[in-house]
Amino acid sequence: MSLGLGIVLFVIGAILAFALNLTVDWVNLQLVGYILMIAGAIVIILGIVLLARRRRSISTSQTSVDPATGSRVTRNEHSAPEDPTTL
């Protein structure tokens, strides 16, 4: 989602900065285009960083002896991120 938003911001900013030849007295559309392009690039970079962080997983395995029964107890924990396609 954030990658798509970043691309949309960048494209709208590029259109305002380079393709639109319109003058408005109260706002500089070229400056707004550059600002949107910078914001889009930041959103794309943050989206890539968050996707890279989301793929990490933690796996822990612990084996111990239960003193009451004398049997071995194995405890496995696996922590993985949720599937991003289900969000």
NUVO-430207 format. One record per atom (N, C-alpha, C, O): residue in one letter; atom name; x, y, z. Coordinates in pm, whole numbers. Each point is the difference from the previous one (the first is absolute). Layout:
<site residuo="A" atomo="CA" east="X" north="Y" up="Z"/>
...
# end
This chain:
<site residuo="M" atomo="N" east="83" north="-119" up="0"/>
<site residuo="M" atomo="CA" east="-83" north="119" up="0"/>
<site residuo="M" atomo="C" east="87" north="125" up="0"/>
<site residuo="M" atomo="O" east="-26" north="94" up="-75"/>
<site residuo="S" atomo="N" east="128" north="-92" up="158"/>
<site residuo="S" atomo="CA" east="83" north="120" up="8"/>
<site residuo="S" atomo="C" east="82" north="20" up="-127"/>
<site residuo="S" atomo="O" east="29" north="113" up="-38"/>
<site residuo="L" atomo="N" east="9" north="-223" up="-26"/>
<site residuo="L" atomo="CA" east="74" north="14" up="-126"/>
<site residuo="L" atomo="C" east="-89" north="63" up="-106"/>
<site residuo="L" atomo="O" east="44" north="86" up="-76"/>
<site residuo="G" atomo="N" east="-168" north="-129" up="70"/>
<site residuo="G" atomo="CA" east="-93" north="57" up="-97"/>
<site residuo="G" atomo="C" east="-28" north="147" up="26"/>
<site residuo="G" atomo="O" east="-6" north="80" up="-93"/>
<site residuo="L" atomo="N" east="-10" north="-44" up="220"/>
<site residuo="L" atomo="CA" east="-21" north="140" up="36"/>
<site residuo="L" atomo="C" east="121" north="84" up="-38"/>
<site residuo="L" atomo="O" east="-15" north="111" up="-51"/>
<site residuo="G" atomo="N" east="134" north="-162" up="76"/>
<site residuo="G" atomo="CA" east="122" north="73" up="-36"/>
<site residuo="G" atomo="C" east="10" north="22" up="-150"/>
<site residuo="G" atomo="O" east="39" north="108" up="-45"/>
<site residuo="I" atomo="N" east="-73" north="-210" up="-31"/>
<site residuo="I" atomo="CA" east="7" north="13" up="-146"/>
<site residuo="I" atomo="C" east="-102" north="101" up="-49"/>
<site residuo="I" atomo="O" east="29" north="80" up="-88"/>
<site residuo="V" atomo="N" east="-150" north="-84" up="145"/>
<site residuo="V" atomo="CA" east="-105" north="96" up="-40"/>
<site residuo="V" atomo="C" east="42" north="143" up="32"/>
<site residuo="V" atomo="O" east="-17" north="90" up="-82"/>
<site residuo="L" atomo="N" east="72" north="-69" up="202"/>
<site residuo="L" atomo="CA" east="46" north="135" up="36"/>
<site residuo="L" atomo="C" east="111" north="47" up="-94"/>
<site residuo="L" atomo="O" east="1" north="115" up="-43"/>
<site residuo="F" atomo="N" east="90" north="-204" up="12"/>
<site residuo="F" atomo="CA" east="111" north="37" up="-87"/>
<site residuo="F" atomo="C" east="-49" north="35" up="-140"/>
<site residuo="F" atomo="O" east="45" north="98" up="-59"/>
<site residuo="V" atomo="N" east="-139" north="-176" up="6"/>
<site residuo="V" atomo="CA" east="-52" north="25" up="-135"/>
<site residuo="V" atomo="C" east="-79" north="131" up="-5"/>
<site residuo="V" atomo="O" east="17" north="79" up="-93"/>
<site residuo="I" atomo="N" east="-102" north="-55" up="192"/>
<site residuo="I" atomo="CA" east="-75" north="126" up="3"/>
<site residuo="I" atomo="C" east="95" north="119" up="13"/>
<site residuo="I" atomo="O" east="-20" north="103" up="-64"/>
<site residuo="G" atomo="N" east="122" north="-119" up="146"/>
<site residuo="G" atomo="CA" east="100" north="107" up="14"/>
<site residuo="G" atomo="C" east="75" north="26" up="-129"/>
<site residuo="G" atomo="O" east="28" north="115" up="-34"/>
<site residuo="A" atomo="N" east="6" north="-221" up="-39"/>
<site residuo="A" atomo="CA" east="70" north="16" up="-127"/>
<site residuo="A" atomo="C" east="-89" north="68" up="-104"/>
<site residuo="A" atomo="O" east="47" north="82" up="-79"/>
<site residuo="I" atomo="N" east="-175" north="-115" up="80"/>
<site residuo="I" atomo="CA" east="-92" north="66" up="-92"/>
<site residuo="I" atomo="C" east="-11" north="148" up="33"/>
<site residuo="I" atomo="O" east="4" north="84" up="-90"/>
<site residuo="L" atomo="N" east="-17" north="-52" up="217"/>
<site residuo="L" atomo="CA" east="-10" north="141" up="38"/>
<site residuo="L" atomo="C" east="130" north="76" up="-29"/>
<site residuo="L" atomo="O" east="-4" north="117" up="-40"/>
<site residuo="A" atomo="N" east="117" north="-182" up="60"/>
<site residuo="A" atomo="CA" east="128" north="69" up="-15"/>
<site residuo="A" atomo="C" east="43" north="15" up="-146"/>
<site residuo="A" atomo="O" east="56" north="102" up="-37"/>
<site residuo="F" atomo="N" east="-82" north="-203" up="-45"/>
<site residuo="F" atomo="CA" east="57" north="1" up="-133"/>
<site residuo="F" atomo="C" east="-101" north="11" up="-115"/>
<site residuo="F" atomo="O" east="30" north="61" up="-102"/>
<site residuo="A" atomo="N" east="-149" north="-119" up="117"/>
<site residuo="A" atomo="CA" east="-91" north="-8" up="-113"/>
<site residuo="A" atomo="C" east="-107" north="108" up="-2"/>
<site residuo="A" atomo="O" east="-54" north="31" up="-106"/>
<site residuo="L" atomo="N" east="24" north="25" up="220"/>
<site residuo="L" atomo="CA" east="-108" north="97" up="8"/>
<site residuo="L" atomo="C" east="55" north="140" up="-24"/>
<site residuo="L" atomo="O" east="91" north="44" up="70"/>
<site residuo="N" atomo="N" east="-147" north="25" up="-166"/>
<site residuo="N" atomo="CA" east="43" north="136" up="-31"/>
<site residuo="N" atomo="C" east="-115" north="95" up="33"/>
<site residuo="N" atomo="O" east="-63" north="58" up="-88"/>
<site residuo="L" atomo="N" east="39" north="-44" up="216"/>
<site residuo="L" atomo="CA" east="-111" north="80" up="49"/>
<site residuo="L" atomo="C" east="51" north="91" up="111"/>
<site residuo="L" atomo="O" east="78" north="-43" up="84"/>
<site residuo="T" atomo="N" east="-121" north="167" up="-85"/>
<site residuo="T" atomo="CA" east="43" north="95" up="101"/>
<site residuo="T" atomo="C" east="-118" north="36" up="89"/>
<site residuo="T" atomo="O" east="-105" north="43" up="-48"/>
<site residuo="V" atomo="N" east="123" north="-60" up="176"/>
<site residuo="V" atomo="CA" east="-100" north="38" up="99"/>
<site residuo="V" atomo="C" east="64" north="104" up="90"/>
<site residuo="V" atomo="O" east="115" north="-17" up="42"/>
<site residuo="D" atomo="N" east="-188" north="124" up="-12"/>
<site residuo="D" atomo="CA" east="58" north="111" up="76"/>
<site residuo="D" atomo="C" east="31" north="-35" up="145"/>
<site residuo="D" atomo="O" east="98" north="49" up="55"/>
<site residuo="W" atomo="N" east="-177" north="-131" up="5"/>
<site residuo="W" atomo="CA" east="13" north="-24" up="144"/>
<site residuo="W" atomo="C" east="85" north="-120" up="37"/>
<site residuo="W" atomo="O" east="26" north="-21" up="119"/>
<site residuo="V" atomo="N" east="19" north="-59" up="-216"/>
<site residuo="V" atomo="CA" east="85" north="-115" up="32"/>
<site residuo="V" atomo="C" east="94" north="-27" up="-118"/>
<site residuo="V" atomo="O" east="-37" north="16" up="-116"/>
<site residuo="N" atomo="N" east="158" north="-58" up="149"/>
<site residuo="N" atomo="CA" east="97" north="-38" up="-102"/>
<site residuo="N" atomo="C" east="-12" north="-150" up="-23"/>
<site residuo="N" atomo="O" east="47" north="-79" up="82"/>
<site residuo="L" atomo="N" east="-110" north="38" up="-192"/>
<site residuo="L" atomo="CA" east="-26" north="-141" up="-26"/>
<site residuo="L" atomo="C" east="128" north="-80" up="-22"/>
<site residuo="L" atomo="O" east="4" north="-119" up="31"/>
<site residuo="Q" atomo="N" east="98" north="183" up="-84"/>
<site residuo="Q" atomo="CA" east="127" north="-70" up="-20"/>
<site residuo="Q" atomo="C" east="63" north="-37" up="134"/>
<site residuo="Q" atomo="O" east="54" north="-110" up="16"/>
<site residuo="L" atomo="N" east="-60" north="201" up="81"/>
<site residuo="L" atomo="CA" east="53" north="-28" up="133"/>
<site residuo="L" atomo="C" east="-81" north="-110" up="69"/>
<site residuo="L" atomo="O" east="57" north="-87" up="65"/>
<site residuo="V" atomo="N" east="-189" north="92" up="-79"/>
<site residuo="V" atomo="CA" east="-84" north="-105" up="57"/>
<site residuo="V" atomo="C" east="34" north="-135" up="-64"/>
<site residuo="V" atomo="O" east="1" north="-102" up="69"/>
<site residuo="G" atomo="N" east="26" north="101" up="-197"/>
<site residuo="G" atomo="CA" east="40" north="-123" up="-68"/>
<site residuo="G" atomo="C" east="129" north="-57" up="55"/>
<site residuo="G" atomo="O" east="11" north="-120" up="23"/>
<site residuo="Y" atomo="N" east="88" north="208" up="-2"/>
<site residuo="Y" atomo="CA" east="126" north="-47" up="58"/>
<site residuo="Y" atomo="C" east="-20" north="-54" up="142"/>
<site residuo="Y" atomo="O" east="59" north="-102" up="37"/>
<site residuo="I" atomo="N" east="-142" north="168" up="41"/>
<site residuo="I" atomo="CA" east="-27" north="-46" up="137"/>
<site residuo="I" atomo="C" east="-68" north="-137" up="-3"/>
<site residuo="I" atomo="O" east="35" north="-88" up="79"/>
<site residuo="L" atomo="N" east="-131" north="70" up="-169"/>
<site residuo="L" atomo="CA" east="-67" north="-131" up="-11"/>
<site residuo="L" atomo="C" east="96" north="-109" up="-46"/>
<site residuo="L" atomo="O" east="-9" north="-114" up="44"/>
<site residuo="M" atomo="N" east="102" north="149" up="-134"/>
<site residuo="M" atomo="CA" east="98" north="-100" up="-44"/>
<site residuo="M" atomo="C" east="92" north="-41" up="115"/>
<site residuo="M" atomo="O" east="32" north="-118" up="13"/>
<site residuo="I" atomo="N" east="9" north="212" up="67"/>
<site residuo="I" atomo="CA" east="85" north="-33" up="117"/>
<site residuo="I" atomo="C" east="-79" north="-85" up="99"/>
<site residuo="I" atomo="O" east="53" north="-98" up="53"/>
<site residuo="A" atomo="N" east="-178" north="136" up="-26"/>
<site residuo="A" atomo="CA" east="-83" north="-78" up="92"/>
<site residuo="A" atomo="C" east="-22" north="-141" up="-53"/>
<site residuo="A" atomo="O" east="3" north="-97" up="77"/>
<site residuo="G" atomo="N" east="-24" north="84" up="-207"/>
<site residuo="G" atomo="CA" east="-17" north="-133" up="-60"/>
<site residuo="G" atomo="C" east="124" north="-85" up="14"/>
<site residuo="G" atomo="O" east="-9" north="-119" up="29"/>
<site residuo="A" atomo="N" east="126" north="179" up="-49"/>
<site residuo="A" atomo="CA" east="126" north="-74" up="14"/>
<site residuo="A" atomo="C" east="19" north="-46" up="145"/>
<site residuo="A" atomo="O" east="46" north="-111" up="24"/>
<site residuo="I" atomo="N" east="-81" north="197" up="72"/>
<site residuo="I" atomo="CA" east="13" north="-38" up="142"/>
<site residuo="I" atomo="C" east="-95" north="-114" up="34"/>
<site residuo="I" atomo="O" east="39" north="-93" up="70"/>
<site residuo="V" atomo="N" east="-162" north="100" up="-120"/>
<site residuo="V" atomo="CA" east="-97" north="-107" up="27"/>
<site residuo="V" atomo="C" east="45" north="-131" up="-63"/>
<site residuo="V" atomo="O" east="-16" north="-106" up="61"/>
<site residuo="I" atomo="N" east="73" north="110" up="-179"/>
<site residuo="I" atomo="CA" east="50" north="-122" up="-65"/>
<site residuo="I" atomo="C" east="114" north="-60" up="83"/>
<site residuo="I" atomo="O" east="2" north="-121" up="22"/>
<site residuo="I" atomo="N" east="91" north="203" up="22"/>
<site residuo="I" atomo="CA" east="112" north="-50" up="81"/>
<site residuo="I" atomo="C" east="-49" north="-59" up="131"/>
<site residuo="I" atomo="O" east="45" north="-108" up="40"/>
<site residuo="L" atomo="N" east="-138" north="176" up="28"/>
<site residuo="L" atomo="CA" east="-55" north="-53" up="124"/>
<site residuo="L" atomo="C" east="-77" north="-130" up="-23"/>
<site residuo="L" atomo="O" east="6" north="-91" up="82"/>
<site residuo="G" atomo="N" east="-76" north="82" up="-193"/>
<site residuo="G" atomo="CA" east="-72" north="-123" up="-32"/>
<site residuo="G" atomo="C" east="95" north="-117" up="-21"/>
<site residuo="G" atomo="O" east="-29" north="-112" up="45"/>
<site residuo="I" atomo="N" east="140" north="135" up="-113"/>
<site residuo="I" atomo="CA" east="98" north="-106" up="-21"/>
<site residuo="I" atomo="C" east="62" north="-43" up="132"/>
<site residuo="I" atomo="O" east="20" north="-119" up="24"/>
<site residuo="V" atomo="N" east="12" north="216" up="62"/>
<site residuo="V" atomo="CA" east="58" north="-33" up="131"/>
<site residuo="V" atomo="C" east="-99" north="-80" up="83"/>
<site residuo="V" atomo="O" east="39" north="-98" up="64"/>
<site residuo="L" atomo="N" east="-166" north="137" up="-62"/>
<site residuo="L" atomo="CA" east="-99" north="-74" up="78"/>
<site residuo="L" atomo="C" east="-24" north="-140" up="-56"/>
<site residuo="L" atomo="O" east="-21" north="-93" up="77"/>
<site residuo="L" atomo="N" east="24" north="78" up="-208"/>
<site residuo="L" atomo="CA" east="-13" north="-134" up="-57"/>
<site residuo="L" atomo="C" east="118" north="-89" up="37"/>
<site residuo="L" atomo="O" east="-17" north="-119" up="24"/>
<site residuo="A" atomo="N" east="136" north="176" up="-20"/>
<site residuo="A" atomo="CA" east="119" north="-78" up="37"/>
<site residuo="A" atomo="C" east="-7" north="-41" up="147"/>
<site residuo="A" atomo="O" east="41" north="-111" up="35"/>
<site residuo="R" atomo="N" east="-92" north="198" up="51"/>
<site residuo="R" atomo="CA" east="-11" north="-33" up="142"/>
<site residuo="R" atomo="C" east="-108" north="-103" up="25"/>
<site residuo="R" atomo="O" east="12" north="-80" up="93"/>
<site residuo="R" atomo="N" east="-116" north="79" up="-173"/>
<site residuo="R" atomo="CA" east="-114" north="-88" up="20"/>
<site residuo="R" atomo="C" east="36" north="-145" up="-28"/>
<site residuo="R" atomo="O" east="-69" north="-90" up="49"/>
<site residuo="R" atomo="N" east="172" north="63" up="-124"/>
<site residuo="R" atomo="CA" east="34" north="-136" up="-41"/>
<site residuo="R" atomo="C" east="86" north="-74" up="101"/>
<site residuo="R" atomo="O" east="32" north="-117" up="-21"/>
<site residuo="R" atomo="N" east="7" north="180" up="128"/>
<site residuo="R" atomo="CA" east="81" north="-68" up="101"/>
<site residuo="R" atomo="C" east="-87" north="-97" up="80"/>
<site residuo="R" atomo="O" east="-119" north="23" up="19"/>
<site residuo="S" atomo="N" east="181" north="-130" up="27"/>
<site residuo="S" atomo="CA" east="-72" north="-95" up="85"/>
<site residuo="S" atomo="C" east="92" north="-44" up="113"/>
<site residuo="S" atomo="O" east="122" north="4" up="-11"/>
<site residuo="I" atomo="N" east="-184" north="-45" up="121"/>
<site residuo="I" atomo="CA" east="74" north="-44" up="118"/>
<site residuo="I" atomo="C" east="-44" north="-142" up="32"/>
<site residuo="I" atomo="O" east="-120" north="-28" up="6"/>
<site residuo="S" atomo="N" east="215" north="-60" up="15"/>
<site residuo="S" atomo="CA" east="-30" north="-139" up="33"/>
<site residuo="S" atomo="C" east="78" north="-37" up="125"/>
<site residuo="S" atomo="O" east="121" north="21" up="6"/>
<site residuo="T" atomo="N" east="-191" north="-76" up="95"/>
<site residuo="T" atomo="CA" east="63" north="-38" up="126"/>
<site residuo="T" atomo="C" east="-38" north="-143" up="32"/>
<site residuo="T" atomo="O" east="-117" north="-37" up="-10"/>
<site residuo="S" atomo="N" east="214" north="-43" up="49"/>
<site residuo="S" atomo="CA" east="-25" north="-138" up="41"/>
<site residuo="S" atomo="C" east="66" north="-22" up="135"/>
<site residuo="S" atomo="O" east="117" north="35" up="19"/>
<site residuo="Q" atomo="N" east="-192" north="-94" up="74"/>
<site residuo="Q" atomo="CA" east="52" north="-22" up="135"/>
<site residuo="Q" atomo="C" east="-41" north="-139" up="45"/>
<site residuo="Q" atomo="O" east="-117" north="-38" up="-10"/>
<site residuo="T" atomo="N" east="213" north="-37" up="60"/>
<site residuo="T" atomo="CA" east="-27" north="-135" up="51"/>
<site residuo="T" atomo="C" east="37" north="-4" up="147"/>
<site residuo="T" atomo="O" east="108" north="44" up="40"/>
<site residuo="S" atomo="N" east="-199" north="-98" up="42"/>
<site residuo="S" atomo="CA" east="26" north="-12" up="142"/>
<site residuo="S" atomo="C" east="-60" north="-130" up="52"/>
<site residuo="S" atomo="O" east="-76" north="-66" up="-70"/>
<site residuo="V" atomo="N" east="110" north="31" up="193"/>
<site residuo="V" atomo="CA" east="-51" north="-122" up="62"/>
<site residuo="V" atomo="C" east="-102" north="41" up="106"/>
<site residuo="V" atomo="O" east="27" north="84" up="86"/>
<site residuo="D" atomo="N" east="-145" north="-147" up="-94"/>
<site residuo="D" atomo="CA" east="-104" north="27" up="98"/>
<site residuo="D" atomo="C" east="33" north="-77" up="127"/>
<site residuo="D" atomo="O" east="8" north="-123" up="-3"/>
<site residuo="P" atomo="N" east="12" north="192" up="117"/>
<site residuo="P" atomo="CA" east="42" north="-71" up="121"/>
<site residuo="P" atomo="C" east="-108" north="-93" up="56"/>
<site residuo="P" atomo="O" east="34" north="-98" up="67"/>
<site residuo="A" atomo="N" east="-159" north="125" up="-91"/>
<site residuo="A" atomo="CA" east="-106" north="-84" up="56"/>
<site residuo="A" atomo="C" east="-8" north="-134" up="-70"/>
<site residuo="A" atomo="O" east="-16" north="-103" up="66"/>
<site residuo="T" atomo="N" east="26" north="102" up="-196"/>
<site residuo="T" atomo="CA" east="-14" north="-126" up="-74"/>
<site residuo="T" atomo="C" east="133" north="-55" up="-49"/>
<site residuo="T" atomo="O" east="8" north="-118" up="-34"/>
<site residuo="G" atomo="N" east="94" north="199" up="30"/>
<site residuo="G" atomo="CA" east="129" north="-44" up="-49"/>
<site residuo="G" atomo="C" east="8" north="-6" up="-152"/>
<site residuo="G" atomo="O" east="97" north="-52" up="-54"/>
<site residuo="S" atomo="N" east="-197" north="104" up="-14"/>
<site residuo="S" atomo="CA" east="0" north="-5" up="-146"/>
<site residuo="S" atomo="C" east="51" north="132" up="-56"/>
<site residuo="S" atomo="O" east="-1" north="104" up="66"/>
<site residuo="R" atomo="N" east="45" north="-111" up="-191"/>
<site residuo="R" atomo="CA" east="49" north="119" up="-67"/>
<site residuo="R" atomo="C" east="-117" north="81" up="-56"/>
<site residuo="R" atomo="O" east="-98" north="-54" up="-52"/>
<site residuo="V" atomo="N" east="112" north="184" up="64"/>
<site residuo="V" atomo="CA" east="-100" north="91" up="-53"/>
<site residuo="V" atomo="C" east="69" north="90" up="-100"/>
<site residuo="V" atomo="O" east="100" north="65" up="31"/>
<site residuo="T" atomo="N" east="-152" north="-62" up="-150"/>
<site residuo="T" atomo="CA" east="56" north="85" up="-105"/>
<site residuo="T" atomo="C" east="-99" north="110" up="-31"/>
<site residuo="T" atomo="O" east="-118" north="-25" up="-24"/>
<site residuo="R" atomo="N" east="167" north="144" up="26"/>
<site residuo="R" atomo="CA" east="-84" north="118" up="-27"/>
<site residuo="R" atomo="C" east="55" north="71" up="-123"/>
<site residuo="R" atomo="O" east="117" north="40" up="-3"/>
<site residuo="N" atomo="N" east="-200" north="-25" up="-97"/>
<site residuo="N" atomo="CA" east="38" north="67" up="-123"/>
<site residuo="N" atomo="C" east="-83" north="126" up="-17"/>
<site residuo="N" atomo="O" east="-122" north="-3" up="15"/>
<site residuo="E" atomo="N" east="187" north="113" up="-46"/>
<site residuo="E" atomo="CA" east="-69" north="125" up="-29"/>
<site residuo="E" atomo="C" east="47" north="50" up="-135"/>
<site residuo="E" atomo="O" east="120" north="-1" up="-30"/>
<site residuo="H" atomo="N" east="-213" north="43" up="-50"/>
<site residuo="H" atomo="CA" east="33" north="57" up="-130"/>
<site residuo="H" atomo="C" east="-79" north="128" up="-17"/>
<site residuo="H" atomo="O" east="-124" north="-2" up="-1"/>
<site residuo="S" atomo="N" east="192" north="109" up="-11"/>
<site residuo="S" atomo="CA" east="-66" north="130" up="-17"/>
<site residuo="S" atomo="C" east="31" north="52" up="-139"/>
<site residuo="S" atomo="O" east="113" north="38" up="-31"/>
<site residuo="A" atomo="N" east="-215" north="-37" up="-53"/>
<site residuo="A" atomo="CA" east="15" north="49" up="-137"/>
<site residuo="A" atomo="C" east="-103" north="112" up="-21"/>
<site residuo="A" atomo="O" east="-106" north="-2" up="63"/>
<site residuo="P" atomo="N" east="136" north="95" up="-148"/>
<site residuo="P" atomo="CA" east="-96" north="108" up="-26"/>
<site residuo="P" atomo="C" east="-122" north="-53" up="-72"/>
<site residuo="P" atomo="O" east="4" north="-107" up="-63"/>
<site residuo="E" atomo="N" east="-112" north="183" up="72"/>
<site residuo="E" atomo="CA" east="-121" north="-37" up="-70"/>
<site residuo="E" atomo="C" east="22" north="12" up="-150"/>
<site residuo="E" atomo="O" east="87" north="74" up="-47"/>
<site residuo="D" atomo="N" east="-164" north="-148" up="-27"/>
<site residuo="D" atomo="CA" east="8" north="3" up="-145"/>
<site residuo="D" atomo="C" east="-49" north="137" up="-49"/>
<site residuo="D" atomo="O" east="-115" north="36" up="25"/>
<site residuo="P" atomo="N" east="200" north="42" up="-95"/>
<site residuo="P" atomo="CA" east="-41" north="134" up="-42"/>
<site residuo="P" atomo="C" east="-114" north="-2" up="-101"/>
<site residuo="P" atomo="O" east="-65" north="103" up="-20"/>
<site residuo="T" atomo="N" east="38" north="-218" up="-43"/>
<site residuo="T" atomo="CA" east="-109" north="-4" up="-96"/>
<site residuo="T" atomo="C" east="-135" north="-9" up="69"/>
<site residuo="T" atomo="O" east="-103" north="27" up="-61"/>
<site residuo="T" atomo="N" east="102" north="-67" up="191"/>
<site residuo="T" atomo="CA" east="-126" north="-10" up="72"/>
<site residuo="T" atomo="C" east="-36" north="128" up="71"/>
<site residuo="T" atomo="O" east="-110" north="11" up="54"/>
<site residuo="L" atomo="N" east="198" north="87" up="-51"/>
<site residuo="L" atomo="CA" east="-29" north="125" up="71"/>
<site residuo="L" atomo="C" east="-94" north="87" up="-74"/>
<site residuo="L" atomo="O" east="-34" north="109" up="47"/>
# end
